[in-house]
Amino acid sequence: MEYAESYELVFQASGMEDDAVIVRRTERAGAGGHPVYEDDTGIVRAEISERGEVRMLASGGHQAPGMPVSVRPLEP
């Protein structure tokens, strides 16, 4: 299967412009068998399928990650 190396996840921010986060593919796979992507800080993590379906993953205790409003694969 072909997976993008990186994605832009866009989250809706209340009262401000939307917040865009770039995530890059890691060596890990999520529960669905798809690659896990994370940002440079390791805080934003997501399992993303080859069809662009996203499952946000908590990176720490008491975290409740929101769903992005859009997901866009980035060219290498």
ROGUFI-146569 format. One record per atom (N, C-alpha, C): atom name; x negated, y negated, z negated; residue number from 1; chain; residue in three letters. Coordinates in pm, whole numbers. Example, Ala and Ser with C-alpha at 12.3 -4.5 7.8 and 13.67 -1.06 7.14 Angstrom:
% ROGUFI-146569
+----+--------+--------+--------+-----+----+-----+
| at |     c1 |     c2 |     c3 |   i | ch |  aa |
+----+--------+--------+--------+-----+----+-----+
|  N |  -1319 |    569 |   -780 |   1 |  A | ALA |
| CA |  -1230 |    450 |   -780 |   1 |  A | ALA |
|  C |  -1320 |    330 |   -780 |   1 |  A | ALA |
|  N |  -1285 |    225 |   -708 |   2 |  A | SER |
| CA |  -1367 |    106 |   -714 |   2 |  A | SER |
|  C |  -1290 |     -3 |   -787 |   2 |  A | SER |
+----+--------+--------+--------+-----+----+-----+
***
This chain:
% ROGUFI-146569
+----+--------+--------+--------+-----+----+-----+
| at |     c1 |     c2 |     c3 |   i | ch |  aa |
+----+--------+--------+--------+-----+----+-----+
|  N |    -83 |    118 |      0 |   1 |  A | MET |
| CA |      0 |      0 |      0 |   1 |  A | MET |
|  C |    -87 |   -125 |      0 |   1 |  A | MET |
|  N |    -39 |   -227 |     65 |   2 |  A | GLU |
| CA |   -110 |   -353 |     72 |   2 |  A | GLU |
|  C |    -60 |   -448 |    -34 |   2 |  A | GLU |
|  N |   -149 |   -495 |   -118 |   3 |  A | TYR |
| CA |   -116 |   -592 |   -221 |   3 |  A | TYR |
|  C |   -202 |   -716 |   -199 |   3 |  A | TYR |
|  N |   -144 |   -832 |   -220 |   4 |  A | ALA |
| CA |   -219 |   -957 |   -210 |   4 |  A | ALA |
|  C |   -322 |   -963 |   -323 |   4 |  A | ALA |
|  N |   -430 |  -1033 |   -301 |   5 |  A | GLU |
| CA |   -532 |  -1048 |   -406 |   5 |  A | GLU |
|  C |   -492 |  -1153 |   -509 |   5 |  A | GLU |
|  N |   -408 |  -1250 |   -467 |   6 |  A | SER |
| CA |   -364 |  -1352 |   -562 |   6 |  A | SER |
|  C |   -226 |  -1404 |   -522 |   6 |  A | SER |
|  N |   -157 |  -1457 |   -623 |   7 |  A | TYR |
| CA |    -24 |  -1514 |   -604 |   7 |  A | TYR |
|  C |    -15 |  -1648 |   -676 |   7 |  A | TYR |
|  N |     75 |  -1731 |   -628 |   8 |  A | GLU |
| CA |    112 |  -1852 |   -700 |   8 |  A | GLU |
|  C |    249 |  -1826 |   -762 |   8 |  A | GLU |
|  N |    257 |  -1837 |   -894 |   9 |  A | LEU |
| CA |    383 |  -1823 |   -966 |   9 |  A | LEU |
|  C |    428 |  -1963 |  -1005 |   9 |  A | LEU |
|  N |    551 |  -1999 |   -972 |  10 |  A | VAL |
| CA |    603 |  -2131 |  -1004 |  10 |  A | VAL |
|  C |    712 |  -2116 |  -1110 |  10 |  A | VAL |
|  N |    693 |  -2187 |  -1222 |  11 |  A | PHE |
| CA |    787 |  -2183 |  -1333 |  11 |  A | PHE |
|  C |    856 |  -2318 |  -1344 |  11 |  A | PHE |
|  N |    984 |  -2316 |  -1378 |  12 |  A | GLN |
| CA |   1058 |  -2440 |  -1396 |  12 |  A | GLN |
|  C |   1026 |  -2497 |  -1533 |  12 |  A | GLN |
|  N |    984 |  -2622 |  -1534 |  13 |  A | ALA |
| CA |    952 |  -2691 |  -1660 |  13 |  A | ALA |
|  C |   1060 |  -2794 |  -1685 |  13 |  A | ALA |
|  N |   1115 |  -2795 |  -1804 |  14 |  A | SER |
| CA |   1224 |  -2890 |  -1833 |  14 |  A | SER |
|  C |   1171 |  -3033 |  -1840 |  14 |  A | SER |
|  N |   1238 |  -3122 |  -1767 |  15 |  A | GLY |
| CA |   1204 |  -3263 |  -1770 |  15 |  A | GLY |
|  C |   1076 |  -3301 |  -1700 |  15 |  A | GLY |
|  N |   1011 |  -3207 |  -1633 |  16 |  A | MET |
| CA |    884 |  -3236 |  -1565 |  16 |  A | MET |
|  C |    885 |  -3168 |  -1430 |  16 |  A | MET |
|  N |    776 |  -3186 |  -1358 |  17 |  A | GLU |
| CA |    759 |  -3112 |  -1233 |  17 |  A | GLU |
|  C |    743 |  -2965 |  -1265 |  17 |  A | GLU |
|  N |    772 |  -2880 |  -1168 |  18 |  A | ASP |
| CA |    752 |  -2737 |  -1188 |  18 |  A | ASP |
|  C |    605 |  -2708 |  -1216 |  18 |  A | ASP |
|  N |    580 |  -2602 |  -1288 |  19 |  A | ASP |
| CA |    445 |  -2564 |  -1328 |  19 |  A | ASP |
|  C |    400 |  -2445 |  -1243 |  19 |  A | ASP |
|  N |    293 |  -2460 |  -1167 |  20 |  A | ALA |
| CA |    241 |  -2353 |  -1081 |  20 |  A | ALA |
|  C |    117 |  -2292 |  -1145 |  20 |  A | ALA |
|  N |    112 |  -2159 |  -1144 |  21 |  A | VAL |
| CA |      0 |  -2085 |  -1201 |  21 |  A | VAL |
|  C |    -50 |  -1986 |  -1096 |  21 |  A | VAL |
|  N |   -182 |  -1983 |  -1076 |  22 |  A | ILE |
| CA |   -243 |  -1887 |   -984 |  22 |  A | ILE |
|  C |   -285 |  -1764 |  -1064 |  22 |  A | ILE |
|  N |   -241 |  -1646 |  -1018 |  23 |  A | VAL |
| CA |   -281 |  -1521 |  -1082 |  23 |  A | VAL |
|  C |   -357 |  -1437 |   -981 |  23 |  A | VAL |
|  N |   -456 |  -1363 |  -1031 |  24 |  A | ARG |
| CA |   -539 |  -1278 |   -945 |  24 |  A | ARG |
|  C |   -526 |  -1133 |   -986 |  24 |  A | ARG |
|  N |   -540 |  -1047 |   -889 |  25 |  A | ARG |
| CA |   -527 |   -903 |   -912 |  25 |  A | ARG |
|  C |   -637 |   -852 |  -1005 |  25 |  A | ARG |
|  N |   -596 |   -764 |  -1098 |  26 |  A | THR |
| CA |   -691 |   -699 |  -1188 |  26 |  A | THR |
|  C |   -702 |   -552 |  -1147 |  26 |  A | THR |
|  N |   -782 |   -478 |  -1218 |  27 |  A | GLU |
| CA |   -797 |   -334 |  -1192 |  27 |  A | GLU |
|  C |   -686 |   -252 |  -1259 |  27 |  A | GLU |
|  N |   -604 |   -318 |  -1342 |  28 |  A | ARG |
| CA |   -500 |   -247 |  -1416 |  28 |  A | ARG |
|  C |   -372 |   -234 |  -1334 |  28 |  A | ARG |
|  N |   -292 |   -135 |  -1371 |  29 |  A | ALA |
| CA |   -159 |   -116 |  -1312 |  29 |  A | ALA |
|  C |    -57 |   -123 |  -1424 |  29 |  A | ALA |
|  N |     62 |   -171 |  -1391 |  30 |  A | GLY |
| CA |    169 |   -182 |  -1490 |  30 |  A | GLY |
|  C |    251 |    -54 |  -1498 |  30 |  A | GLY |
|  N |    356 |    -58 |  -1577 |  31 |  A | ALA |
| CA |    443 |     58 |  -1598 |  31 |  A | ALA |
|  C |    509 |    106 |  -1469 |  31 |  A | ALA |
|  N |    531 |     15 |  -1376 |  32 |  A | GLY |
| CA |    592 |     50 |  -1247 |  32 |  A | GLY |
|  C |    492 |    102 |  -1145 |  32 |  A | GLY |
|  N |    363 |    106 |  -1183 |  33 |  A | GLY |
| CA |    260 |    154 |  -1093 |  33 |  A | GLY |
|  C |    202 |     49 |  -1001 |  33 |  A | GLY |
|  N |    247 |    -75 |  -1015 |  34 |  A | HIS |
| CA |    198 |   -184 |   -930 |  34 |  A | HIS |
|  C |     85 |   -258 |  -1001 |  34 |  A | HIS |
|  N |      2 |   -330 |   -926 |  35 |  A | PRO |
| CA |   -110 |   -402 |   -987 |  35 |  A | PRO |
|  C |    -65 |   -509 |  -1087 |  35 |  A | PRO |
|  N |   -148 |   -528 |  -1187 |  36 |  A | VAL |
| CA |   -127 |   -635 |  -1284 |  36 |  A | VAL |
|  C |   -214 |   -753 |  -1240 |  36 |  A | VAL |
|  N |   -155 |   -871 |  -1239 |  37 |  A | TYR |
| CA |   -223 |   -995 |  -1203 |  37 |  A | TYR |
|  C |   -228 |  -1082 |  -1327 |  37 |  A | TYR |
|  N |   -335 |  -1163 |  -1339 |  38 |  A | GLU |
| CA |   -341 |  -1256 |  -1452 |  38 |  A | GLU |
|  C |   -413 |  -1384 |  -1411 |  38 |  A | GLU |
|  N |   -385 |  -1491 |  -1487 |  39 |  A | ASP |
| CA |   -452 |  -1619 |  -1459 |  39 |  A | ASP |
|  C |   -591 |  -1617 |  -1521 |  39 |  A | ASP |
|  N |   -666 |  -1725 |  -1502 |  40 |  A | ASP |
| CA |   -804 |  -1731 |  -1551 |  40 |  A | ASP |
|  C |   -814 |  -1721 |  -1702 |  40 |  A | ASP |
|  N |   -708 |  -1761 |  -1774 |  41 |  A | THR |
| CA |   -712 |  -1756 |  -1920 |  41 |  A | THR |
|  C |   -675 |  -1618 |  -1974 |  41 |  A | THR |
|  N |   -609 |  -1537 |  -1892 |  42 |  A | GLY |
| CA |   -562 |  -1406 |  -1937 |  42 |  A | GLY |
|  C |   -430 |  -1414 |  -2011 |  42 |  A | GLY |
|  N |   -373 |  -1534 |  -2022 |  43 |  A | ILE |
| CA |   -248 |  -1551 |  -2095 |  43 |  A | ILE |
|  C |   -128 |  -1516 |  -2007 |  43 |  A | ILE |
|  N |   -128 |  -1561 |  -1882 |  44 |  A | VAL |
| CA |    -17 |  -1533 |  -1791 |  44 |  A | VAL |
|  C |    -48 |  -1403 |  -1718 |  44 |  A | VAL |
|  N |     35 |  -1302 |  -1743 |  45 |  A | ARG |
| CA |     18 |  -1171 |  -1679 |  45 |  A | ARG |
|  C |    147 |  -1127 |  -1615 |  45 |  A | ARG |
|  N |    135 |  -1062 |  -1499 |  46 |  A | ALA |
| CA |    254 |  -1016 |  -1429 |  46 |  A | ALA |
|  C |    220 |   -891 |  -1347 |  46 |  A | ALA |
|  N |    313 |   -799 |  -1344 |  47 |  A | GLU |
| CA |    305 |   -685 |  -1253 |  47 |  A | GLU |
|  C |    383 |   -726 |  -1129 |  47 |  A | GLU |
|  N |    320 |   -718 |  -1012 |  48 |  A | ILE |
| CA |    384 |   -764 |   -889 |  48 |  A | ILE |
|  C |    380 |   -652 |   -785 |  48 |  A | ILE |
|  N |    499 |   -620 |   -731 |  49 |  A | SER |
| CA |    508 |   -514 |   -630 |  49 |  A | SER |
|  C |    468 |   -568 |   -493 |  49 |  A | SER |
|  N |    454 |   -478 |   -397 |  50 |  A | GLU |
| CA |    419 |   -518 |   -261 |  50 |  A | GLU |
|  C |    530 |   -600 |   -196 |  50 |  A | GLU |
|  N |    651 |   -596 |   -251 |  51 |  A | ARG |
| CA |    764 |   -675 |   -200 |  51 |  A | ARG |
|  C |    779 |   -808 |   -274 |  51 |  A | ARG |
|  N |    688 |   -838 |   -366 |  52 |  A | GLY |
| CA |    693 |   -964 |   -438 |  52 |  A | GLY |
|  C |    783 |   -962 |   -560 |  52 |  A | GLY |
|  N |    825 |   -845 |   -604 |  53 |  A | GLU |
| CA |    905 |   -834 |   -726 |  53 |  A | GLU |
|  C |    813 |   -850 |   -846 |  53 |  A | GLU |
|  N |    856 |   -930 |   -942 |  54 |  A | VAL |
| CA |    770 |   -966 |  -1055 |  54 |  A | VAL |
|  C |    827 |   -914 |  -1186 |  54 |  A | VAL |
|  N |    740 |   -858 |  -1268 |  55 |  A | ARG |
| CA |    772 |   -824 |  -1407 |  55 |  A | ARG |
|  C |    667 |   -895 |  -1492 |  55 |  A | ARG |
|  N |    711 |   -994 |  -1567 |  56 |  A | MET |
| CA |    618 |  -1068 |  -1653 |  56 |  A | MET |
|  C |    580 |   -980 |  -1772 |  56 |  A | MET |
|  N |    453 |   -988 |  -1812 |  57 |  A | LEU |
| CA |    400 |   -906 |  -1920 |  57 |  A | LEU |
|  C |    350 |   -996 |  -2033 |  57 |  A | LEU |
|  N |    385 |   -963 |  -2154 |  58 |  A | ALA |
| CA |    335 |  -1038 |  -2270 |  58 |  A | ALA |
|  C |    187 |  -1008 |  -2287 |  58 |  A | ALA |
|  N |    110 |  -1112 |  -2317 |  59 |  A | SER |
| CA |    -34 |  -1094 |  -2338 |  59 |  A | SER |
|  C |    -70 |  -1105 |  -2485 |  59 |  A | SER |
|  N |     28 |  -1132 |  -2570 |  60 |  A | GLY |
| CA |      3 |  -1143 |  -2712 |  60 |  A | GLY |
|  C |    132 |  -1128 |  -2791 |  60 |  A | GLY |
|  N |    118 |  -1118 |  -2921 |  61 |  A | GLY |
| CA |    234 |  -1103 |  -3007 |  61 |  A | GLY |
|  C |    326 |  -1223 |  -3004 |  61 |  A | GLY |
|  N |    454 |  -1199 |  -3017 |  62 |  A | HIS |
| CA |    557 |  -1301 |  -3024 |  62 |  A | HIS |
|  C |    569 |  -1383 |  -2896 |  62 |  A | HIS |
|  N |    513 |  -1334 |  -2786 |  63 |  A | GLN |
| CA |    524 |  -1406 |  -2659 |  63 |  A | GLN |
|  C |    648 |  -1356 |  -2584 |  63 |  A | GLN |
|  N |    724 |  -1447 |  -2529 |  64 |  A | ALA |
| CA |    841 |  -1414 |  -2448 |  64 |  A | ALA |
|  C |    827 |  -1487 |  -2315 |  64 |  A | ALA |
|  N |    750 |  -1430 |  -2223 |  65 |  A | PRO |
| CA |    724 |  -1501 |  -2096 |  65 |  A | PRO |
|  C |    850 |  -1517 |  -2013 |  65 |  A | PRO |
|  N |    865 |  -1636 |  -1954 |  66 |  A | GLY |
| CA |    978 |  -1664 |  -1866 |  66 |  A | GLY |
|  C |    952 |  -1610 |  -1726 |  66 |  A | GLY |
|  N |   1057 |  -1604 |  -1647 |  67 |  A | MET |
| CA |   1045 |  -1557 |  -1509 |  67 |  A | MET |
|  C |   1014 |  -1675 |  -1417 |  67 |  A | MET |
|  N |    927 |  -1654 |  -1320 |  68 |  A | PRO |
| CA |    900 |  -1762 |  -1224 |  68 |  A | PRO |
|  C |   1020 |  -1785 |  -1133 |  68 |  A | PRO |
|  N |   1035 |  -1908 |  -1085 |  69 |  A | VAL |
| CA |   1143 |  -1939 |   -991 |  69 |  A | VAL |
|  C |   1102 |  -1905 |   -848 |  69 |  A | VAL |
|  N |    971 |  -1894 |   -824 |  70 |  A | SER |
| CA |    924 |  -1848 |   -694 |  70 |  A | SER |
|  C |    787 |  -1783 |   -708 |  70 |  A | SER |
|  N |    760 |  -1694 |   -614 |  71 |  A | VAL |
| CA |    635 |  -1619 |   -609 |  71 |  A | VAL |
|  C |    585 |  -1623 |   -466 |  71 |  A | VAL |
|  N |    459 |  -1665 |   -449 |  72 |  A | ARG |
| CA |    406 |  -1678 |   -313 |  72 |  A | ARG |
|  C |    269 |  -1616 |   -306 |  72 |  A | ARG |
|  N |    249 |  -1516 |   -214 |  73 |  A | PRO |
| CA |    115 |  -1461 |   -198 |  73 |  A | PRO |
|  C |     22 |  -1568 |   -138 |  73 |  A | PRO |
|  N |   -102 |  -1568 |   -182 |  74 |  A | LEU |
| CA |   -200 |  -1663 |   -130 |  74 |  A | LEU |
|  C |   -295 |  -1592 |    -36 |  74 |  A | LEU |
|  N |   -336 |  -1659 |     66 |  75 |  A | GLU |
| CA |   -430 |  -1603 |    162 |  75 |  A | GLU |
|  C |   -569 |  -1598 |     99 |  75 |  A | GLU |
|  N |   -649 |  -1500 |    137 |  76 |  A | PRO |
| CA |   -786 |  -1491 |     81 |  76 |  A | PRO |
|  C |   -873 |  -1608 |    119 |  76 |  A | PRO |
+----+--------+--------+--------+-----+----+-----+
***
